[in-house]
Amino acid sequence: RIQCPMHNGSAHFADYVLPALNETDVFPIVKRPVTRSDFANVANDCRSLFQAKDDLKNANFHEHLMALNPNEGLRLATAELIIQGFQNGGDILRMANNIVRLKQAENVVKYSAYYKQMEKYLSVYTLSLDNFIAEPAKSFNNFLDFLFEGMNVSQKRKEKVAFKYEEYFYKKSAESPHVTWGKSSNRLEQNNYLRNDPIYGPPLRKIEFLVDAALDETREKSTNIGANLTAR
């Protein structure tokens, strides 16, 4: 079992996400996005950073981020997002696991004689957070097109709901610091550092390919839906 000092539940988290990510072939463009070796390497890097220095032996996660140099802090924060940190984290692998599991479920329904007979199908919509932040109304309207495909819901009504949601999103963004908004000023430098890092680069690049493949499928579905709406 693999454990990180940040959170002893990391080993159980690995057992939860790695079976799908270590063996998947649902997206031909990328196989085995994250292996047990990838996970172990990140956990070991976490051990080398968290409470490893004498002056940080009793420090919490936030105190580490304030005290470590920028690259070490970035690695520790990324490790928490991959292997699951104290009380939270694991978002990156959880997202990748969800993409794979939902695609597997979609394929099960697609090739099932039972569901074909019942005229049932499963279709998954993957939304880019970057696109949503840039164009909330358009992104939400595309989702509503997907959600109500084949149903008698007017485009005007969907657009009204989408613009109303955009107003709500902007209002919440102005009021709360917990709403994701934009990028840090040095994000390109941080991205390049992680891409070239021998520990974090390989699994993050493969997960990026996985996410792009899921987004491409959603774009294709949206294009087909848009063509059907135009033809009506």
Backbone as JSON, one array per atom type, in Angstrom:
{
  "sequence": "RIQCPMHNGSAHFADYVLPALNETDVFPIVKRPVTRSDFANVANDCRSLFQAKDDLKNANFHEHLMALNPNEGLRLATAELIIQGFQNGGDILRMANNIVRLKQAENVVKYSAYYKQMEKYLSVYTLSLDNFIAEPAKSFNNFLDFLFEGMNVSQKRKEKVAFKYEEYFYKKSAESPHVTWGKSSNRLEQNNYLRNDPIYGPPLRKIEFLVDAALDETREKSTNIGANLTAR",
  "N": [[0.84, -1.2, 0.0], [0.39, 2.29, -0.67], [1.41, 5.18, 0.91], [1.18, 8.58, 1.99], [2.67, 11.02, 4.09], [0.98, 13.18, 4.38], [-1.62, 12.3, 4.4], [-3.04, 9.43, 5.58], [-5.0, 8.03, 4.28], [-4.42, 7.95, 1.62], [-3.53, 5.58, 0.45], [-5.84, 4.01, 0.3], [-7.29, 5.6, -1.42], [-5.79, 5.29, -3.73], [-6.35, 2.61, -4.31], [-8.93, 2.95, -5.08], [-9.0, 4.58, -7.43], [-6.97, 3.74, -9.22], [-7.4, 1.16, -10.48], [-9.04, 1.67, -12.75], [-7.58, 3.68, -14.1], [-5.1, 2.56, -14.55], [-5.44, 0.56, -16.35], [-7.05, 1.24, -18.45], [-8.49, 1.35, -21.74], [-10.35, 2.74, -23.07], [-10.23, 5.13, -24.38], [-8.55, 5.31, -27.24], [-6.39, 7.01, -27.78], [-4.9, 7.36, -25.51], [-3.48, 5.15, -23.27], [-3.52, 3.59, -20.11], [-3.39, 5.97, -18.27], [-2.49, 6.69, -15.68], [-0.21, 4.99, -13.78], [0.55, 2.55, -11.2], [3.17, 2.93, -10.54], [3.56, 5.62, -11.3], [1.91, 6.84, -9.39], [3.18, 6.07, -7.02], [5.63, 7.38, -7.3], [4.87, 10.06, -7.09], [3.85, 10.05, -4.49], [6.19, 9.48, -3.07], [7.65, 11.79, -3.61], [6.07, 13.59, -2.28], [6.55, 12.77, 0.36], [9.17, 13.58, 0.57], [8.91, 16.26, 0.8], [6.93, 17.08, 2.64], [6.76, 17.99, 5.96], [9.44, 17.35, 6.21], [11.63, 18.91, 6.65], [13.55, 20.33, 9.33], [12.51, 22.72, 10.46], [9.91, 22.54, 9.71], [8.64, 20.41, 10.8], [6.32, 20.17, 12.34], [4.53, 21.58, 10.89], [1.58, 22.65, 9.1], [-0.25, 21.97, 6.01], [-0.77, 24.44, 4.62], [1.11, 26.11, 5.83], [3.43, 24.96, 4.91], [3.26, 25.61, 2.16], [3.64, 28.33, 2.3], [6.24, 28.48, 3.24], [8.02, 26.89, 1.73], [10.16, 26.9, -1.22], [9.11, 28.35, -4.41], [8.94, 26.33, -6.49], [9.07, 23.91, -5.05], [6.8, 24.24, -3.46], [4.85, 24.21, -5.45], [5.1, 21.6, -6.4], [4.34, 20.17, -4.08], [1.69, 21.05, -3.74], [0.59, 20.07, -6.12], [0.99, 17.36, -5.76], [-0.81, 16.89, -3.69], [-3.19, 17.25, -5.06], [-3.14, 15.09, -6.68], [-2.66, 12.61, -5.23], [-4.36, 12.72, -3.1], [-4.79, 14.72, -0.45], [-4.68, 15.97, 2.95], [-7.8, 15.61, 4.24], [-8.88, 16.53, 1.88], [-8.42, 17.03, -1.7], [-6.86, 15.06, -4.37], [-8.2, 15.62, -6.64], [-7.43, 15.66, -9.37], [-6.9, 12.98, -10.16], [-9.33, 11.88, -9.47], [-11.05, 13.19, -11.22], [-10.06, 12.18, -13.69], [-10.56, 9.46, -13.3], [-13.36, 9.51, -13.19], [-13.97, 10.28, -15.83], [-13.07, 8.02, -17.26], [-14.61, 5.92, -16.1], [-17.23, 6.75, -16.66], [-17.16, 6.72, -19.45], [-16.76, 3.99, -19.84], [-19.21, 3.05, -18.84], [-20.91, 4.24, -20.7], [-20.19, 2.81, -23.01], [-20.96, 0.23, -22.26], [-23.76, 0.44, -22.21], [-24.17, 1.2, -24.86], [-23.44, -1.06, -26.37], [-25.12, -3.01, -25.48], [-27.54, -5.46, -25.88], [-29.88, -5.53, -24.46], [-30.4, -2.85, -23.63], [-30.6, -1.68, -26.12], [-32.89, -2.9, -27.08], [-34.71, -1.81, -25.31], [-34.58, 0.73, -26.16], [-32.91, 2.59, -24.93], [-30.3, 4.82, -24.0], [-27.03, 6.03, -23.1], [-25.44, 9.06, -22.71], [-22.62, 11.07, -22.36], [-21.65, 14.23, -21.16], [-18.95, 16.35, -21.33], [-17.54, 19.09, -19.79], [-15.51, 21.91, -20.31], [-13.81, 23.7, -17.89], [-12.31, 26.0, -18.3], [-13.43, 27.02, -20.67], [-15.99, 27.48, -19.74], [-15.59, 29.5, -17.82], [-14.68, 31.54, -19.47], [-16.85, 31.95, -21.22], [-19.63, 31.86, -19.89], [-22.49, 31.88, -20.4], [-22.74, 30.9, -23.06], [-21.53, 28.37, -22.78], [-23.23, 27.17, -20.91], [-25.59, 27.21, -22.33], [-24.97, 25.48, -24.44], [-24.79, 23.13, -22.98], [-27.46, 22.89, -22.16], [-28.66, 22.47, -24.64], [-27.67, 19.93, -25.16], [-28.79, 18.55, -23.0], [-31.54, 18.75, -23.37], [-31.99, 17.62, -25.86], [-33.96, 16.64, -28.58], [-36.29, 17.18, -27.24], [-39.19, 19.18, -26.6], [-38.3, 22.02, -26.16], [-37.91, 25.38, -26.34], [-35.41, 27.27, -28.13], [-35.12, 29.9, -27.43], [-36.03, 29.97, -24.8], [-34.08, 28.39, -23.53], [-31.82, 29.96, -23.95], [-32.5, 32.19, -22.43], [-32.45, 31.13, -19.83], [-29.75, 30.44, -19.73], [-28.4, 32.92, -19.89], [-29.36, 34.05, -17.56], [-28.17, 32.37, -15.71], [-25.52, 33.01, -16.18], [-25.41, 35.65, -15.22], [-25.82, 35.1, -12.52], [-23.5, 33.62, -11.97], [-21.44, 35.53, -12.38], [-22.14, 37.31, -10.37], [-21.79, 35.75, -8.03], [-19.07, 35.29, -8.3], [-18.01, 37.8, -7.8], [-18.67, 38.13, -5.18], [-17.68, 35.98, -3.67], [-14.6, 34.46, -2.69], [-14.19, 31.84, -3.23], [-15.07, 30.98, -5.64], [-14.02, 29.64, -8.64], [-11.88, 31.43, -10.77], [-10.38, 32.64, -13.54], [-6.78, 32.74, -14.2], [-3.53, 32.29, -12.66], [-0.9, 34.75, -12.67], [1.59, 33.75, -13.33], [1.19, 31.33, -14.6], [2.01, 30.03, -16.98], [4.73, 29.63, -16.62], [4.61, 27.93, -14.41], [3.19, 25.77, -15.53], [5.04, 24.89, -17.48], [7.14, 24.1, -15.86], [6.01, 21.89, -14.46], [5.35, 20.23, -16.63], [7.86, 19.5, -17.57], [8.93, 18.19, -15.46], [10.29, 15.2, -14.19], [8.78, 13.51, -12.57], [6.12, 14.49, -12.29], [5.43, 15.3, -14.85], [4.97, 13.1, -16.86], [2.49, 11.61, -15.95], [0.66, 13.78, -15.81], [0.65, 14.8, -18.42], [-0.47, 12.62, -19.79], [-2.99, 12.5, -18.59], [-3.95, 14.93, -19.46], [-4.21, 14.4, -22.23], [-6.23, 12.51, -22.04], [-8.39, 14.03, -21.01], [-8.67, 15.86, -23.11], [-9.48, 14.13, -25.14], [-12.01, 13.34, -24.2], [-13.3, 15.84, -24.21], [-13.22, 16.39, -26.96], [-15.0, 14.45, -27.91], [-17.35, 15.41, -26.8], [-17.56, 17.88, -28.11], [-18.01, 16.98, -30.7], [-20.49, 15.75, -30.37], [-21.98, 18.03, -29.69], [-21.8, 19.47, -32.05], [-23.25, 17.83, -33.78], [-25.73, 17.98, -32.54], [-26.26, 20.71, -32.86], [-26.45, 20.81, -35.64], [-28.74, 19.29, -36.03], [-30.62, 20.93, -34.74], [-30.59, 23.14, -36.4], [-31.62, 22.05, -38.71], [-34.26, 21.71, -38.14]],
  "CA": [[0.0, 0.0, 0.0], [1.15, 3.53, -0.82], [0.9, 6.2, 1.83], [1.89, 9.85, 2.08], [2.47, 11.57, 5.44], [-0.08, 14.17, 4.41], [-2.93, 11.68, 4.67], [-2.88, 7.99, 5.52], [-6.0, 7.45, 3.41], [-3.98, 7.97, 0.23], [-3.45, 4.21, -0.05], [-7.2, 3.6, -0.06], [-7.65, 6.38, -2.6], [-5.13, 4.63, -4.86], [-7.12, 1.4, -4.61], [-10.2, 3.36, -5.68], [-8.89, 5.19, -8.76], [-5.97, 3.16, -10.13], [-7.86, 0.07, -11.34], [-9.51, 2.2, -14.03], [-6.57, 4.49, -14.79], [-3.92, 1.75, -14.84], [-5.75, -0.47, -17.33], [-8.07, 1.68, -19.4], [-8.25, 1.51, -23.17], [-11.6, 3.26, -23.63], [-9.83, 6.17, -25.32], [-7.35, 4.75, -27.88], [-5.3, 7.96, -27.84], [-4.07, 7.24, -24.31], [-3.71, 3.95, -22.47], [-2.9, 3.62, -18.77], [-3.03, 7.36, -17.95], [-1.72, 6.75, -14.43], [0.16, 3.66, -13.3], [0.92, 2.51, -9.78], [4.5, 3.52, -10.44], [3.35, 7.08, -11.31], [1.33, 7.22, -8.09], [4.21, 5.88, -6.01], [6.64, 8.43, -7.47], [4.31, 11.3, -6.53], [3.79, 9.87, -3.04], [7.55, 9.61, -2.55], [8.02, 13.2, -3.67], [5.33, 14.2, -1.17], [7.27, 12.45, 1.59], [10.41, 14.35, 0.61], [8.59, 17.68, 0.97], [6.02, 17.37, 3.74], [7.31, 17.8, 7.3], [10.75, 16.72, 6.04], [12.66, 19.83, 7.14], [13.48, 20.5, 10.78], [11.64, 23.83, 10.84], [8.54, 22.27, 9.25], [8.25, 19.09, 11.32], [4.95, 20.22, 12.85], [3.78, 22.55, 10.07], [0.46, 22.12, 8.31], [-0.11, 22.08, 4.55], [-0.69, 25.84, 4.24], [2.39, 26.64, 6.3], [4.44, 24.48, 3.95], [3.18, 26.39, 0.92], [4.19, 29.66, 2.59], [7.66, 28.4, 3.6], [8.82, 26.23, 0.69], [10.41, 27.73, -2.41], [7.96, 28.23, -5.32], [8.86, 25.04, -7.2], [8.72, 22.89, -4.07], [5.4, 24.45, -3.09], [4.04, 23.76, -6.58], [5.11, 20.13, -6.39], [3.55, 19.68, -2.95], [0.27, 21.32, -4.04], [0.18, 19.15, -7.18], [0.91, 16.02, -5.15], [-2.07, 16.82, -2.95], [-4.28, 17.13, -6.03], [-3.05, 13.78, -7.34], [-2.75, 11.43, -4.37], [-5.33, 13.05, -2.06], [-4.15, 15.27, 0.73], [-5.38, 15.9, 4.23], [-9.23, 15.96, 4.23], [-9.37, 16.88, 0.54], [-7.44, 16.73, -2.73], [-7.12, 13.94, -5.26], [-9.14, 16.07, -7.68], [-6.96, 15.35, -10.72], [-7.14, 11.56, -10.45], [-10.77, 11.63, -9.37], [-11.62, 13.64, -12.5], [-9.68, 11.22, -14.72], [-11.3, 8.23, -13.02], [-14.76, 9.72, -13.58], [-14.02, 10.26, -17.29], [-12.93, 6.64, -17.71], [-15.74, 5.11, -15.65], [-18.43, 7.15, -17.41], [-17.0, 6.2, -20.81], [-17.02, 2.54, -19.77], [-20.66, 2.88, -18.71], [-21.5, 4.61, -21.99], [-19.95, 1.69, -23.93], [-21.79, -0.9, -21.83], [-25.12, 0.69, -22.68], [-24.15, 1.27, -26.32], [-23.32, -2.38, -26.99], [-25.99, -3.94, -24.79], [-28.77, -5.82, -26.59], [-31.01, -5.2, -23.58], [-30.7, -1.42, -23.71], [-31.05, -1.4, -27.48], [-34.28, -3.32, -27.15], [-35.48, -0.85, -24.52], [-34.35, 2.04, -26.79], [-32.28, 3.44, -23.93], [-28.89, 5.08, -24.27], [-26.34, 6.89, -22.15], [-24.54, 9.99, -23.38], [-21.9, 11.84, -21.35], [-21.25, 15.57, -21.58], [-17.77, 16.83, -20.6], [-17.48, 20.55, -19.9], [-14.23, 22.53, -19.98], [-13.95, 24.8, -16.95], [-11.74, 27.19, -18.93], [-14.43, 27.55, -21.6], [-17.12, 27.99, -18.97], [-15.21, 30.77, -17.22], [-14.59, 32.54, -20.55], [-18.17, 32.2, -21.82], [-20.6, 31.1, -19.08], [-23.81, 31.73, -21.04], [-22.61, 30.01, -24.21], [-21.24, 27.02, -22.29], [-24.43, 26.63, -20.28], [-26.59, 27.0, -23.39], [-24.59, 24.24, -25.12], [-25.18, 22.02, -22.1], [-28.92, 22.75, -22.23], [-28.95, 21.83, -25.94], [-27.38, 18.51, -24.97], [-29.7, 17.98, -22.01], [-32.92, 18.71, -23.87], [-32.02, 17.19, -27.25], [-35.14, 15.88, -28.95], [-37.43, 17.58, -26.44], [-39.84, 20.4, -27.09], [-37.89, 23.17, -25.36], [-37.5, 26.38, -27.31], [-34.06, 27.82, -28.01], [-35.24, 31.19, -26.73], [-36.14, 29.69, -23.36], [-32.78, 27.92, -23.07], [-30.92, 31.11, -23.92], [-32.88, 33.02, -21.29], [-31.93, 30.47, -18.62], [-28.29, 30.5, -19.79], [-27.97, 34.28, -19.54], [-29.67, 34.24, -16.15], [-27.14, 31.68, -14.95], [-24.29, 33.79, -16.32], [-25.52, 36.75, -14.27], [-25.64, 34.51, -11.19], [-22.1, 33.24, -11.85], [-20.65, 36.75, -12.2], [-22.47, 37.86, -9.05], [-21.12, 34.92, -7.04], [-17.63, 35.49, -8.45], [-17.66, 39.07, -7.18], [-18.95, 38.06, -3.75], [-17.0, 34.9, -2.97], [-13.26, 34.1, -3.17], [-14.13, 30.4, -3.46], [-15.48, 30.69, -7.01], [-12.86, 29.59, -9.53], [-11.95, 32.56, -11.69], [-9.16, 33.05, -14.2], [-5.51, 32.04, -14.02], [-2.48, 33.06, -12.0], [-0.08, 35.51, -13.62], [2.76, 32.96, -13.73], [0.7, 29.98, -14.88], [2.8, 29.41, -18.04], [5.97, 29.18, -15.98], [4.26, 26.77, -13.58], [2.86, 24.67, -16.43], [6.27, 24.38, -18.09], [7.9, 23.4, -14.82], [5.4, 20.58, -14.21], [5.45, 19.42, -17.85], [9.23, 19.02, -17.72], [9.34, 17.48, -14.26], [10.28, 13.76, -14.48], [7.78, 12.81, -11.75], [4.76, 14.97, -12.54], [5.18, 15.49, -16.28], [4.34, 11.98, -17.58], [1.06, 11.36, -15.69], [-0.16, 14.96, -16.11], [0.48, 14.87, -19.88], [-1.42, 11.57, -20.2], [-4.32, 12.92, -18.15], [-4.37, 16.0, -20.38], [-4.67, 13.73, -23.44], [-7.5, 11.88, -21.7], [-9.4, 15.09, -20.92], [-8.88, 16.39, -24.47], [-10.26, 13.14, -25.89], [-13.4, 13.45, -23.73], [-13.83, 17.12, -24.71], [-13.43, 16.25, -28.4], [-16.23, 13.7, -28.11], [-18.47, 16.29, -26.47], [-17.67, 18.85, -29.2], [-18.63, 16.29, -31.83], [-21.91, 15.61, -30.04], [-22.59, 19.36, -29.75], [-21.89, 19.82, -33.46], [-24.37, 17.07, -34.34], [-26.97, 18.55, -31.98], [-26.46, 22.0, -33.52], [-26.91, 20.56, -37.0], [-30.13, 18.84, -35.94], [-31.45, 22.08, -34.4], [-30.66, 23.98, -37.59], [-32.43, 21.39, -39.71], [-35.67, 21.67, -37.76]],
  "C": [[0.87, 1.25, 0.0], [0.55, 4.58, 0.09], [1.77, 7.44, 1.76], [1.66, 10.41, 3.47], [1.34, 12.59, 5.52], [-1.4, 13.55, 4.82], [-2.83, 10.18, 4.5], [-3.93, 7.3, 4.66], [-5.61, 7.43, 1.95], [-3.92, 6.57, -0.36], [-4.82, 3.72, -0.48], [-7.69, 4.35, -1.29], [-7.03, 5.75, -3.85], [-5.9, 3.39, -5.28], [-8.43, 1.73, -5.32], [-10.04, 3.8, -7.13], [-7.99, 4.44, -9.73], [-6.47, 1.98, -10.96], [-8.36, 0.56, -12.71], [-8.39, 2.89, -14.8], [-5.35, 3.69, -15.19], [-4.17, 0.76, -15.98], [-6.63, 0.0, -18.47], [-7.6, 1.68, -20.84], [-9.5, 2.07, -23.85], [-11.36, 4.43, -24.58], [-8.52, 5.72, -25.97], [-6.15, 5.69, -27.86], [-4.38, 7.86, -26.62], [-4.47, 5.99, -23.53], [-2.92, 4.06, -21.17], [-2.45, 5.04, -18.43], [-2.19, 7.5, -16.7], [-1.47, 5.32, -13.96], [0.45, 3.72, -11.8], [2.31, 3.09, -9.56], [4.43, 5.05, -10.44], [2.89, 7.56, -9.94], [2.39, 7.14, -6.99], [5.27, 6.97, -6.09], [6.15, 9.75, -6.88], [4.26, 11.21, -5.01], [5.17, 10.02, -2.41], [8.02, 11.06, -2.57], [7.31, 13.97, -2.55], [6.07, 13.98, 0.14], [8.55, 13.29, 1.71], [10.17, 15.82, 0.9], [7.81, 17.98, 2.25], [6.61, 16.99, 5.09], [8.66, 17.09, 7.26], [11.88, 17.61, 6.56], [12.45, 20.1, 8.62], [12.51, 21.6, 11.19], [10.21, 23.65, 10.38], [8.01, 20.94, 9.79], [6.8, 19.06, 11.8], [4.07, 21.17, 12.06], [2.64, 21.87, 9.34], [0.7, 22.39, 6.83], [0.08, 23.54, 4.13], [0.64, 26.46, 4.66], [3.55, 26.16, 5.42], [4.44, 25.33, 2.69], [3.77, 27.78, 1.11], [5.71, 29.62, 2.78], [8.54, 27.81, 2.5], [9.12, 27.2, -0.45], [9.31, 27.46, -3.43], [7.83, 26.87, -6.01], [8.51, 23.9, -6.25], [7.27, 23.01, -3.65], [4.46, 23.97, -4.19], [3.97, 22.25, -6.63], [4.26, 19.57, -5.26], [2.05, 19.88, -3.21], [-0.24, 20.37, -5.11], [0.07, 17.73, -6.66], [-0.4, 15.85, -4.42], [-3.26, 16.63, -3.89], [-4.27, 15.78, -6.73], [-3.33, 12.64, -6.37], [-3.74, 11.58, -3.21], [-4.63, 13.46, -0.77], [-4.99, 15.14, 1.97], [-6.79, 16.47, 4.1], [-9.75, 16.36, 2.85], [-8.31, 16.49, -0.49], [-7.81, 15.51, -3.55], [-7.97, 14.32, -6.45], [-8.73, 15.63, -9.09], [-7.25, 13.89, -11.06], [-8.62, 11.21, -10.35], [-11.48, 12.05, -10.67], [-11.32, 12.63, -13.6], [-10.43, 9.9, -14.54], [-12.76, 8.36, -13.46], [-14.92, 9.67, -15.1], [-13.99, 8.83, -17.8], [-14.15, 5.81, -17.34], [-17.02, 5.46, -16.42], [-18.36, 6.68, -18.86], [-17.24, 4.7, -20.85], [-18.52, 2.27, -19.67], [-21.37, 3.19, -20.02], [-21.35, 3.46, -22.99], [-20.79, 0.47, -23.57], [-23.21, -0.75, -22.36], [-25.18, 0.64, -24.21], [-24.17, -0.11, -26.96], [-24.19, -3.44, -26.31], [-27.26, -4.19, -25.6], [-30.0, -5.42, -25.78], [-31.39, -3.73, -23.72], [-31.14, -1.01, -25.11], [-32.52, -1.76, -27.64], [-35.2, -2.35, -26.41], [-35.4, 0.57, -25.1], [-33.85, 3.06, -25.77], [-30.81, 3.66, -24.32], [-28.34, 6.01, -23.2], [-25.36, 7.76, -22.92], [-23.93, 10.92, -22.33], [-21.45, 13.18, -21.93], [-20.08, 16.03, -20.71], [-17.6, 18.32, -20.86], [-16.1, 21.04, -19.49], [-14.47, 23.72, -19.05], [-13.39, 26.09, -17.53], [-12.75, 27.83, -19.87], [-15.61, 28.14, -20.84], [-16.8, 29.35, -18.37], [-15.18, 31.87, -18.27], [-15.95, 32.93, -21.09], [-19.24, 31.41, -21.07], [-21.93, 30.85, -19.79], [-23.75, 30.75, -22.21], [-22.39, 28.57, -23.77], [-22.49, 26.38, -21.69], [-25.51, 26.36, -21.31], [-26.27, 25.73, -24.18], [-24.97, 23.02, -24.29], [-26.69, 21.8, -22.14], [-29.35, 22.13, -23.56], [-28.76, 20.33, -25.83], [-28.44, 17.86, -24.08], [-31.11, 17.79, -22.58], [-33.01, 18.31, -25.34], [-33.25, 16.31, -27.52], [-36.39, 16.23, -28.18], [-37.95, 18.93, -26.91], [-39.55, 21.57, -26.14], [-37.32, 24.21, -26.31], [-36.09, 26.89, -27.05], [-34.08, 29.13, -27.24], [-35.3, 30.98, -25.22], [-34.81, 29.24, -22.79], [-31.79, 29.07, -22.97], [-31.23, 32.03, -22.74], [-32.33, 32.45, -19.98], [-30.41, 30.59, -18.58], [-27.78, 31.88, -19.39], [-28.26, 34.59, -18.07], [-28.61, 33.56, -15.28], [-25.81, 32.43, -15.03], [-24.29, 34.97, -15.35], [-25.27, 36.26, -12.85], [-24.17, 34.18, -10.95], [-21.23, 34.48, -11.61], [-20.89, 37.37, -10.82], [-21.75, 37.08, -7.95], [-19.6, 35.11, -7.1], [-17.18, 36.77, -7.76], [-17.79, 39.01, -5.66], [-18.08, 37.07, -3.0], [-15.62, 34.6, -3.55], [-13.14, 32.62, -3.51], [-14.61, 30.01, -4.86], [-14.26, 30.74, -7.91], [-12.98, 30.68, -10.59], [-10.57, 32.87, -12.25], [-7.94, 32.21, -13.84], [-4.53, 32.92, -13.27], [-1.58, 33.7, -13.05], [1.11, 34.71, -14.12], [2.39, 31.53, -14.11], [1.53, 29.29, -15.96], [4.11, 28.87, -17.49], [5.71, 27.93, -15.15], [3.95, 25.56, -14.45], [4.12, 24.04, -17.03], [7.11, 23.61, -17.08], [7.35, 21.99, -14.59], [5.51, 19.67, -15.43], [6.84, 18.77, -17.98], [9.74, 18.26, -16.5], [9.25, 15.98, -14.52], [9.23, 12.98, -13.69], [6.36, 13.2, -12.17], [4.42, 15.07, -14.03], [4.46, 14.35, -16.96], [2.87, 11.74, -17.24], [0.18, 12.56, -16.03], [-0.38, 15.1, -17.62], [-0.54, 13.83, -20.35], [-2.85, 11.92, -19.77], [-4.84, 14.04, -19.04], [-4.89, 15.41, -21.69], [-6.05, 13.1, -23.21], [-8.63, 12.91, -21.67], [-9.71, 15.64, -22.31], [-9.72, 15.43, -25.31], [-11.73, 13.2, -25.5], [-14.05, 14.73, -24.23], [-14.09, 17.06, -26.21], [-14.71, 15.49, -28.7], [-17.45, 14.58, -27.84], [-18.66, 17.34, -27.57], [-18.34, 18.23, -30.41], [-20.13, 16.1, -31.59], [-22.63, 16.95, -30.17], [-22.76, 19.8, -31.19], [-23.08, 19.12, -34.11], [-25.7, 17.6, -33.82], [-27.29, 19.87, -32.66], [-26.97, 21.82, -34.94], [-28.37, 20.11, -37.01], [-31.07, 20.0, -35.62], [-31.65, 22.98, -35.61], [-31.59, 23.38, -38.63], [-33.92, 21.41, -39.39], [-36.43, 22.9, -38.28]]
}
